[in-house]
Amino acid sequence: MPFGPKNAPYEFSRMVAQLLETCEDFAVPYLDDIAVFSVMFQEHIKHLETVLQRIQQASLTIKPSKCKFAQSQVKYLGHIFGQGCRRPSELKIEAVKNFPTQRTKTDIRAFLGLAGYYSHYIPMFSTIAAPLTDSLKEKCRKGIVQWTEDCEKAFNSLKQALSSKPVLQSPDYNR
């Protein structure tokens, strides 16, 4: 399916999701990527076999040079997954850390979008970000907001929280 038509990515994603409908416990599709994960290596081989058979049955092809198999950790959608942990990608942390202090609504929205993508790593994200969010609600001339001390504190707190290399652990149901 060519990706030129507007709805091609959606249709392709929908088709892959249907293809892997009963594999939700070990396979996650996103556009033209599929992440297959398992706890044990032998289990992983079975999961890969299932996914590859379904791809073959659907007459789809994969490009081996773009595949990575049996990795202990993988970068996927701006996160690094592996060994029961999930953390933000180093590049994204650097982007947040080096984000310059800005005073336009557009720049504040860009920062909140970038930091917000990783909000589940920051406890009480919305409370910390509230001064920045509130600054977007005010009417201002030429899109330049009044940068208050609270805005500066929120901006630096969010940068610091993501710079501290946060990690989410998978739950241990045996405890």
PyMOL commands that place a pseudoatom at each C-alpha (Angstrom):
pseudoatom trace, name=CA, resn=MET, resi=1, chain=A, elem=C, hetatm=0, pos=[0.000, 0.000, 0.000]
pseudoatom trace, name=CA, resn=PRO, resi=2, chain=A, elem=C, hetatm=0, pos=[1.576, 3.324, -0.990]
pseudoatom trace, name=CA, resn=PHE, resi=3, chain=A, elem=C, hetatm=0, pos=[1.836, 5.892, 1.789]
pseudoatom trace, name=CA, resn=GLY, resi=4, chain=A, elem=C, hetatm=0, pos=[0.874, 8.740, -0.561]
pseudoatom trace, name=CA, resn=PRO, resi=5, chain=A, elem=C, hetatm=0, pos=[-2.894, 8.707, 0.064]
pseudoatom trace, name=CA, resn=LYS, resi=6, chain=A, elem=C, hetatm=0, pos=[-3.978, 10.520, 3.229]
pseudoatom trace, name=CA, resn=ASN, resi=7, chain=A, elem=C, hetatm=0, pos=[-5.566, 7.537, 4.884]
pseudoatom trace, name=CA, resn=ALA, resi=8, chain=A, elem=C, hetatm=0, pos=[-2.920, 4.940, 3.926]
pseudoatom trace, name=CA, resn=PRO, resi=9, chain=A, elem=C, hetatm=0, pos=[-1.052, 5.016, 7.288]
pseudoatom trace, name=CA, resn=TYR, resi=10, chain=A, elem=C, hetatm=0, pos=[-4.333, 4.641, 9.169]
pseudoatom trace, name=CA, resn=GLU, resi=11, chain=A, elem=C, hetatm=0, pos=[-5.515, 1.762, 6.992]
pseudoatom trace, name=CA, resn=PHE, resi=12, chain=A, elem=C, hetatm=0, pos=[-2.160, 0.005, 7.217]
pseudoatom trace, name=CA, resn=SER, resi=13, chain=A, elem=C, hetatm=0, pos=[-2.063, 0.428, 11.014]
pseudoatom trace, name=CA, resn=ARG, resi=14, chain=A, elem=C, hetatm=0, pos=[-5.597, -0.908, 11.273]
pseudoatom trace, name=CA, resn=MET, resi=15, chain=A, elem=C, hetatm=0, pos=[-4.713, -3.918, 9.127]
pseudoatom trace, name=CA, resn=VAL, resi=16, chain=A, elem=C, hetatm=0, pos=[-1.622, -4.731, 11.222]
pseudoatom trace, name=CA, resn=ALA, resi=17, chain=A, elem=C, hetatm=0, pos=[-3.637, -4.322, 14.444]
pseudoatom trace, name=CA, resn=GLN, resi=18, chain=A, elem=C, hetatm=0, pos=[-6.226, -6.790, 13.108]
pseudoatom trace, name=CA, resn=LEU, resi=19, chain=A, elem=C, hetatm=0, pos=[-3.448, -9.132, 12.020]
pseudoatom trace, name=CA, resn=LEU, resi=20, chain=A, elem=C, hetatm=0, pos=[-2.077, -9.198, 15.574]
pseudoatom trace, name=CA, resn=GLU, resi=21, chain=A, elem=C, hetatm=0, pos=[-5.462, -9.042, 17.286]
pseudoatom trace, name=CA, resn=THR, resi=22, chain=A, elem=C, hetatm=0, pos=[-4.925, -12.072, 19.538]
pseudoatom trace, name=CA, resn=CYS, resi=23, chain=A, elem=C, hetatm=0, pos=[-1.253, -11.303, 20.185]
pseudoatom trace, name=CA, resn=GLU, resi=24, chain=A, elem=C, hetatm=0, pos=[-1.730, -8.288, 22.484]
pseudoatom trace, name=CA, resn=ASP, resi=25, chain=A, elem=C, hetatm=0, pos=[0.057, -10.057, 25.333]
pseudoatom trace, name=CA, resn=PHE, resi=26, chain=A, elem=C, hetatm=0, pos=[3.369, -10.073, 23.460]
pseudoatom trace, name=CA, resn=ALA, resi=27, chain=A, elem=C, hetatm=0, pos=[3.163, -7.843, 20.358]
pseudoatom trace, name=CA, resn=VAL, resi=28, chain=A, elem=C, hetatm=0, pos=[2.517, -4.116, 19.998]
pseudoatom trace, name=CA, resn=PRO, resi=29, chain=A, elem=C, hetatm=0, pos=[2.079, -2.641, 16.507]
pseudoatom trace, name=CA, resn=TYR, resi=30, chain=A, elem=C, hetatm=0, pos=[2.603, 1.046, 15.744]
pseudoatom trace, name=CA, resn=LEU, resi=31, chain=A, elem=C, hetatm=0, pos=[2.331, 2.214, 12.130]
pseudoatom trace, name=CA, resn=ASP, resi=32, chain=A, elem=C, hetatm=0, pos=[4.864, -0.030, 10.357]
pseudoatom trace, name=CA, resn=ASP, resi=33, chain=A, elem=C, hetatm=0, pos=[6.708, -1.177, 13.497]
pseudoatom trace, name=CA, resn=ILE, resi=34, chain=A, elem=C, hetatm=0, pos=[5.943, -4.221, 15.621]
pseudoatom trace, name=CA, resn=ALA, resi=35, chain=A, elem=C, hetatm=0, pos=[7.516, -4.733, 19.032]
pseudoatom trace, name=CA, resn=VAL, resi=36, chain=A, elem=C, hetatm=0, pos=[7.505, -8.340, 20.224]
pseudoatom trace, name=CA, resn=PHE, resi=37, chain=A, elem=C, hetatm=0, pos=[8.423, -8.878, 23.864]
pseudoatom trace, name=CA, resn=SER, resi=38, chain=A, elem=C, hetatm=0, pos=[8.789, -11.903, 26.118]
pseudoatom trace, name=CA, resn=VAL, resi=39, chain=A, elem=C, hetatm=0, pos=[10.220, -12.838, 29.485]
pseudoatom trace, name=CA, resn=MET, resi=40, chain=A, elem=C, hetatm=0, pos=[12.032, -16.026, 28.488]
pseudoatom trace, name=CA, resn=PHE, resi=41, chain=A, elem=C, hetatm=0, pos=[14.060, -16.640, 25.314]
pseudoatom trace, name=CA, resn=GLN, resi=42, chain=A, elem=C, hetatm=0, pos=[12.184, -19.836, 24.313]
pseudoatom trace, name=CA, resn=GLU, resi=43, chain=A, elem=C, hetatm=0, pos=[8.900, -18.005, 24.777]
pseudoatom trace, name=CA, resn=HIS, resi=44, chain=A, elem=C, hetatm=0, pos=[10.261, -15.179, 22.620]
pseudoatom trace, name=CA, resn=ILE, resi=45, chain=A, elem=C, hetatm=0, pos=[11.047, -17.603, 19.786]
pseudoatom trace, name=CA, resn=LYS, resi=46, chain=A, elem=C, hetatm=0, pos=[7.429, -18.853, 19.873]
pseudoatom trace, name=CA, resn=HIS, resi=47, chain=A, elem=C, hetatm=0, pos=[6.091, -15.296, 19.900]
pseudoatom trace, name=CA, resn=LEU, resi=48, chain=A, elem=C, hetatm=0, pos=[8.291, -14.330, 16.949]
pseudoatom trace, name=CA, resn=GLU, resi=49, chain=A, elem=C, hetatm=0, pos=[7.170, -17.430, 15.068]
pseudoatom trace, name=CA, resn=THR, resi=50, chain=A, elem=C, hetatm=0, pos=[3.519, -16.502, 15.603]
pseudoatom trace, name=CA, resn=VAL, resi=51, chain=A, elem=C, hetatm=0, pos=[4.018, -12.908, 14.446]
pseudoatom trace, name=CA, resn=LEU, resi=52, chain=A, elem=C, hetatm=0, pos=[6.140, -13.868, 11.423]
pseudoatom trace, name=CA, resn=GLN, resi=53, chain=A, elem=C, hetatm=0, pos=[3.614, -16.528, 10.362]
pseudoatom trace, name=CA, resn=ARG, resi=54, chain=A, elem=C, hetatm=0, pos=[0.822, -13.966, 10.479]
pseudoatom trace, name=CA, resn=ILE, resi=55, chain=A, elem=C, hetatm=0, pos=[2.873, -11.521, 8.432]
pseudoatom trace, name=CA, resn=GLN, resi=56, chain=A, elem=C, hetatm=0, pos=[3.530, -14.251, 5.875]
pseudoatom trace, name=CA, resn=GLN, resi=57, chain=A, elem=C, hetatm=0, pos=[-0.149, -15.341, 5.782]
pseudoatom trace, name=CA, resn=ALA, resi=58, chain=A, elem=C, hetatm=0, pos=[-1.148, -11.738, 5.075]
pseudoatom trace, name=CA, resn=SER, resi=59, chain=A, elem=C, hetatm=0, pos=[1.311, -11.690, 2.133]
pseudoatom trace, name=CA, resn=LEU, resi=60, chain=A, elem=C, hetatm=0, pos=[3.291, -8.893, 3.759]
pseudoatom trace, name=CA, resn=THR, resi=61, chain=A, elem=C, hetatm=0, pos=[7.057, -8.653, 3.688]
pseudoatom trace, name=CA, resn=ILE, resi=62, chain=A, elem=C, hetatm=0, pos=[9.602, -7.359, 6.150]
pseudoatom trace, name=CA, resn=LYS, resi=63, chain=A, elem=C, hetatm=0, pos=[13.020, -5.918, 5.490]
pseudoatom trace, name=CA, resn=PRO, resi=64, chain=A, elem=C, hetatm=0, pos=[15.566, -7.971, 7.473]
pseudoatom trace, name=CA, resn=SER, resi=65, chain=A, elem=C, hetatm=0, pos=[18.020, -5.069, 7.683]
pseudoatom trace, name=CA, resn=LYS, resi=66, chain=A, elem=C, hetatm=0, pos=[15.429, -3.103, 9.673]
pseudoatom trace, name=CA, resn=CYS, resi=67, chain=A, elem=C, hetatm=0, pos=[14.711, -5.949, 12.112]
pseudoatom trace, name=CA, resn=LYS, resi=68, chain=A, elem=C, hetatm=0, pos=[16.252, -6.514, 15.512]
pseudoatom trace, name=CA, resn=PHE, resi=69, chain=A, elem=C, hetatm=0, pos=[15.695, -9.850, 17.204]
pseudoatom trace, name=CA, resn=ALA, resi=70, chain=A, elem=C, hetatm=0, pos=[16.206, -11.032, 20.796]
pseudoatom trace, name=CA, resn=GLN, resi=71, chain=A, elem=C, hetatm=0, pos=[17.387, -7.683, 22.161]
pseudoatom trace, name=CA, resn=SER, resi=72, chain=A, elem=C, hetatm=0, pos=[17.711, -7.172, 25.919]
pseudoatom trace, name=CA, resn=GLN, resi=73, chain=A, elem=C, hetatm=0, pos=[16.546, -3.586, 25.403]
pseudoatom trace, name=CA, resn=VAL, resi=74, chain=A, elem=C, hetatm=0, pos=[15.093, -1.621, 22.501]
pseudoatom trace, name=CA, resn=LYS, resi=75, chain=A, elem=C, hetatm=0, pos=[14.407, 1.991, 21.612]
pseudoatom trace, name=CA, resn=TYR, resi=76, chain=A, elem=C, hetatm=0, pos=[10.754, 2.350, 20.674]
pseudoatom trace, name=CA, resn=LEU, resi=77, chain=A, elem=C, hetatm=0, pos=[8.699, 5.527, 20.298]
pseudoatom trace, name=CA, resn=GLY, resi=78, chain=A, elem=C, hetatm=0, pos=[11.099, 7.688, 22.315]
pseudoatom trace, name=CA, resn=HIS, resi=79, chain=A, elem=C, hetatm=0, pos=[11.443, 5.179, 25.155]
pseudoatom trace, name=CA, resn=ILE, resi=80, chain=A, elem=C, hetatm=0, pos=[13.965, 2.485, 25.999]
pseudoatom trace, name=CA, resn=PHE, resi=81, chain=A, elem=C, hetatm=0, pos=[12.336, -0.786, 27.041]
pseudoatom trace, name=CA, resn=GLY, resi=82, chain=A, elem=C, hetatm=0, pos=[14.089, -3.750, 28.558]
pseudoatom trace, name=CA, resn=GLN, resi=83, chain=A, elem=C, hetatm=0, pos=[14.670, -5.969, 31.571]
pseudoatom trace, name=CA, resn=GLY, resi=84, chain=A, elem=C, hetatm=0, pos=[11.394, -4.985, 33.191]
pseudoatom trace, name=CA, resn=CYS, resi=85, chain=A, elem=C, hetatm=0, pos=[12.072, -1.239, 32.923]
pseudoatom trace, name=CA, resn=ARG, resi=86, chain=A, elem=C, hetatm=0, pos=[11.029, 1.658, 30.760]
pseudoatom trace, name=CA, resn=ARG, resi=87, chain=A, elem=C, hetatm=0, pos=[12.835, 4.980, 30.589]
pseudoatom trace, name=CA, resn=PRO, resi=88, chain=A, elem=C, hetatm=0, pos=[12.901, 7.989, 28.267]
pseudoatom trace, name=CA, resn=SER, resi=89, chain=A, elem=C, hetatm=0, pos=[15.402, 8.053, 25.421]
pseudoatom trace, name=CA, resn=GLU, resi=90, chain=A, elem=C, hetatm=0, pos=[18.627, 9.933, 26.214]
pseudoatom trace, name=CA, resn=LEU, resi=91, chain=A, elem=C, hetatm=0, pos=[18.156, 12.148, 23.142]
pseudoatom trace, name=CA, resn=LYS, resi=92, chain=A, elem=C, hetatm=0, pos=[14.740, 13.269, 24.363]
pseudoatom trace, name=CA, resn=ILE, resi=93, chain=A, elem=C, hetatm=0, pos=[16.046, 13.968, 27.856]
pseudoatom trace, name=CA, resn=GLU, resi=94, chain=A, elem=C, hetatm=0, pos=[18.791, 16.114, 26.308]
pseudoatom trace, name=CA, resn=ALA, resi=95, chain=A, elem=C, hetatm=0, pos=[16.193, 17.947, 24.198]
pseudoatom trace, name=CA, resn=VAL, resi=96, chain=A, elem=C, hetatm=0, pos=[14.208, 18.791, 27.342]
pseudoatom trace, name=CA, resn=LYS, resi=97, chain=A, elem=C, hetatm=0, pos=[17.334, 19.685, 29.321]
pseudoatom trace, name=CA, resn=ASN, resi=98, chain=A, elem=C, hetatm=0, pos=[18.607, 22.027, 26.591]
pseudoatom trace, name=CA, resn=PHE, resi=99, chain=A, elem=C, hetatm=0, pos=[15.225, 23.593, 25.826]
pseudoatom trace, name=CA, resn=PRO, resi=100, chain=A, elem=C, hetatm=0, pos=[15.778, 27.363, 26.046]
pseudoatom trace, name=CA, resn=THR, resi=101, chain=A, elem=C, hetatm=0, pos=[13.574, 29.523, 28.261]
pseudoatom trace, name=CA, resn=GLN, resi=102, chain=A, elem=C, hetatm=0, pos=[10.969, 30.944, 25.927]
pseudoatom trace, name=CA, resn=ARG, resi=103, chain=A, elem=C, hetatm=0, pos=[8.204, 33.416, 26.396]
pseudoatom trace, name=CA, resn=THR, resi=104, chain=A, elem=C, hetatm=0, pos=[5.881, 32.890, 23.455]
pseudoatom trace, name=CA, resn=LYS, resi=105, chain=A, elem=C, hetatm=0, pos=[2.768, 30.750, 23.608]
pseudoatom trace, name=CA, resn=THR, resi=106, chain=A, elem=C, hetatm=0, pos=[4.040, 28.631, 20.723]
pseudoatom trace, name=CA, resn=ASP, resi=107, chain=A, elem=C, hetatm=0, pos=[7.314, 27.870, 22.494]
pseudoatom trace, name=CA, resn=ILE, resi=108, chain=A, elem=C, hetatm=0, pos=[5.603, 27.092, 25.799]
pseudoatom trace, name=CA, resn=ARG, resi=109, chain=A, elem=C, hetatm=0, pos=[3.213, 24.726, 23.994]
pseudoatom trace, name=CA, resn=ALA, resi=110, chain=A, elem=C, hetatm=0, pos=[6.200, 23.035, 22.331]
pseudoatom trace, name=CA, resn=PHE, resi=111, chain=A, elem=C, hetatm=0, pos=[7.924, 22.549, 25.683]
pseudoatom trace, name=CA, resn=LEU, resi=112, chain=A, elem=C, hetatm=0, pos=[4.756, 21.276, 27.362]
pseudoatom trace, name=CA, resn=GLY, resi=113, chain=A, elem=C, hetatm=0, pos=[4.208, 18.873, 24.465]
pseudoatom trace, name=CA, resn=LEU, resi=114, chain=A, elem=C, hetatm=0, pos=[7.731, 17.485, 24.725]
pseudoatom trace, name=CA, resn=ALA, resi=115, chain=A, elem=C, hetatm=0, pos=[7.689, 17.244, 28.525]
pseudoatom trace, name=CA, resn=GLY, resi=116, chain=A, elem=C, hetatm=0, pos=[4.071, 16.042, 28.538]
pseudoatom trace, name=CA, resn=TYR, resi=117, chain=A, elem=C, hetatm=0, pos=[4.937, 13.051, 26.368]
pseudoatom trace, name=CA, resn=TYR, resi=118, chain=A, elem=C, hetatm=0, pos=[6.974, 11.818, 29.343]
pseudoatom trace, name=CA, resn=SER, resi=119, chain=A, elem=C, hetatm=0, pos=[4.506, 12.964, 32.016]
pseudoatom trace, name=CA, resn=HIS, resi=120, chain=A, elem=C, hetatm=0, pos=[4.047, 9.441, 33.413]
pseudoatom trace, name=CA, resn=TYR, resi=121, chain=A, elem=C, hetatm=0, pos=[7.677, 9.608, 34.616]
pseudoatom trace, name=CA, resn=ILE, resi=122, chain=A, elem=C, hetatm=0, pos=[7.002, 12.761, 36.653]
pseudoatom trace, name=CA, resn=PRO, resi=123, chain=A, elem=C, hetatm=0, pos=[4.802, 12.473, 39.741]
pseudoatom trace, name=CA, resn=MET, resi=124, chain=A, elem=C, hetatm=0, pos=[2.223, 15.287, 39.875]
pseudoatom trace, name=CA, resn=PHE, resi=125, chain=A, elem=C, hetatm=0, pos=[3.154, 16.491, 36.383]
pseudoatom trace, name=CA, resn=SER, resi=126, chain=A, elem=C, hetatm=0, pos=[-0.011, 18.544, 35.888]
pseudoatom trace, name=CA, resn=THR, resi=127, chain=A, elem=C, hetatm=0, pos=[0.432, 20.317, 39.236]
pseudoatom trace, name=CA, resn=ILE, resi=128, chain=A, elem=C, hetatm=0, pos=[4.045, 21.205, 38.442]
pseudoatom trace, name=CA, resn=ALA, resi=129, chain=A, elem=C, hetatm=0, pos=[3.145, 22.340, 34.900]
pseudoatom trace, name=CA, resn=ALA, resi=130, chain=A, elem=C, hetatm=0, pos=[0.082, 24.358, 36.016]
pseudoatom trace, name=CA, resn=PRO, resi=131, chain=A, elem=C, hetatm=0, pos=[1.785, 27.806, 35.946]
pseudoatom trace, name=CA, resn=LEU, resi=132, chain=A, elem=C, hetatm=0, pos=[2.945, 27.194, 32.361]
pseudoatom trace, name=CA, resn=THR, resi=133, chain=A, elem=C, hetatm=0, pos=[-0.471, 25.912, 31.318]
pseudoatom trace, name=CA, resn=ASP, resi=134, chain=A, elem=C, hetatm=0, pos=[-2.167, 28.874, 33.012]
pseudoatom trace, name=CA, resn=SER, resi=135, chain=A, elem=C, hetatm=0, pos=[0.132, 31.317, 31.200]
pseudoatom trace, name=CA, resn=LEU, resi=136, chain=A, elem=C, hetatm=0, pos=[-1.290, 30.036, 27.900]
pseudoatom trace, name=CA, resn=LYS, resi=137, chain=A, elem=C, hetatm=0, pos=[-4.816, 31.033, 28.946]
pseudoatom trace, name=CA, resn=GLU, resi=138, chain=A, elem=C, hetatm=0, pos=[-4.011, 34.716, 29.376]
pseudoatom trace, name=CA, resn=LYS, resi=139, chain=A, elem=C, hetatm=0, pos=[-4.565, 37.177, 26.571]
pseudoatom trace, name=CA, resn=CYS, resi=140, chain=A, elem=C, hetatm=0, pos=[-1.281, 38.644, 25.506]
pseudoatom trace, name=CA, resn=ARG, resi=141, chain=A, elem=C, hetatm=0, pos=[0.109, 40.863, 22.817]
pseudoatom trace, name=CA, resn=LYS, resi=142, chain=A, elem=C, hetatm=0, pos=[1.924, 39.144, 19.939]
pseudoatom trace, name=CA, resn=GLY, resi=143, chain=A, elem=C, hetatm=0, pos=[1.771, 35.785, 21.703]
pseudoatom trace, name=CA, resn=ILE, resi=144, chain=A, elem=C, hetatm=0, pos=[4.354, 36.793, 24.305]
pseudoatom trace, name=CA, resn=VAL, resi=145, chain=A, elem=C, hetatm=0, pos=[3.304, 35.701, 27.786]
pseudoatom trace, name=CA, resn=GLN, resi=146, chain=A, elem=C, hetatm=0, pos=[4.173, 37.302, 31.074]
pseudoatom trace, name=CA, resn=TRP, resi=147, chain=A, elem=C, hetatm=0, pos=[6.922, 35.033, 32.394]
pseudoatom trace, name=CA, resn=THR, resi=148, chain=A, elem=C, hetatm=0, pos=[6.460, 34.895, 36.155]
pseudoatom trace, name=CA, resn=GLU, resi=149, chain=A, elem=C, hetatm=0, pos=[8.626, 33.430, 38.884]
pseudoatom trace, name=CA, resn=ASP, resi=150, chain=A, elem=C, hetatm=0, pos=[6.139, 30.524, 39.075]
pseudoatom trace, name=CA, resn=CYS, resi=151, chain=A, elem=C, hetatm=0, pos=[6.589, 29.884, 35.337]
pseudoatom trace, name=CA, resn=GLU, resi=152, chain=A, elem=C, hetatm=0, pos=[10.363, 29.826, 35.755]
pseudoatom trace, name=CA, resn=LYS, resi=153, chain=A, elem=C, hetatm=0, pos=[10.099, 27.469, 38.730]
pseudoatom trace, name=CA, resn=ALA, resi=154, chain=A, elem=C, hetatm=0, pos=[7.736, 25.112, 36.845]
pseudoatom trace, name=CA, resn=PHE, resi=155, chain=A, elem=C, hetatm=0, pos=[9.939, 25.179, 33.742]
pseudoatom trace, name=CA, resn=ASN, resi=156, chain=A, elem=C, hetatm=0, pos=[13.069, 24.309, 35.736]
pseudoatom trace, name=CA, resn=SER, resi=157, chain=A, elem=C, hetatm=0, pos=[11.271, 21.695, 37.865]
pseudoatom trace, name=CA, resn=LEU, resi=158, chain=A, elem=C, hetatm=0, pos=[10.079, 19.816, 34.780]
pseudoatom trace, name=CA, resn=LYS, resi=159, chain=A, elem=C, hetatm=0, pos=[13.530, 19.961, 33.208]
pseudoatom trace, name=CA, resn=GLN, resi=160, chain=A, elem=C, hetatm=0, pos=[15.101, 18.725, 36.458]
pseudoatom trace, name=CA, resn=ALA, resi=161, chain=A, elem=C, hetatm=0, pos=[12.570, 15.892, 36.873]
pseudoatom trace, name=CA, resn=LEU, resi=162, chain=A, elem=C, hetatm=0, pos=[13.304, 14.525, 33.407]
pseudoatom trace, name=CA, resn=SER, resi=163, chain=A, elem=C, hetatm=0, pos=[17.052, 15.106, 33.727]
pseudoatom trace, name=CA, resn=SER, resi=164, chain=A, elem=C, hetatm=0, pos=[17.188, 12.870, 36.800]
pseudoatom trace, name=CA, resn=LYS, resi=165, chain=A, elem=C, hetatm=0, pos=[16.941, 9.817, 34.489]
pseudoatom trace, name=CA, resn=PRO, resi=166, chain=A, elem=C, hetatm=0, pos=[13.571, 8.499, 35.654]
pseudoatom trace, name=CA, resn=VAL, resi=167, chain=A, elem=C, hetatm=0, pos=[12.746, 4.803, 35.264]
pseudoatom trace, name=CA, resn=LEU, resi=168, chain=A, elem=C, hetatm=0, pos=[9.441, 2.951, 35.471]
pseudoatom trace, name=CA, resn=GLN, resi=169, chain=A, elem=C, hetatm=0, pos=[9.564, -0.638, 36.686]
pseudoatom trace, name=CA, resn=SER, resi=170, chain=A, elem=C, hetatm=0, pos=[7.176, -3.373, 35.620]
pseudoatom trace, name=CA, resn=PRO, resi=171, chain=A, elem=C, hetatm=0, pos=[5.025, -4.555, 38.520]
pseudoatom trace, name=CA, resn=ASP, resi=172, chain=A, elem=C, hetatm=0, pos=[6.062, -7.718, 40.336]
pseudoatom trace, name=CA, resn=TYR, resi=173, chain=A, elem=C, hetatm=0, pos=[2.817, -9.631, 40.851]
pseudoatom trace, name=CA, resn=ASN, resi=174, chain=A, elem=C, hetatm=0, pos=[4.586, -12.308, 42.903]
pseudoatom trace, name=CA, resn=ARG, resi=175, chain=A, elem=C, hetatm=0, pos=[5.204, -9.977, 45.851]
for i in range(1, 175): cmd.bond("trace and resi %d" % i, "trace and resi %d" % (i + 1))
show_as sticks, trace
zoom trace
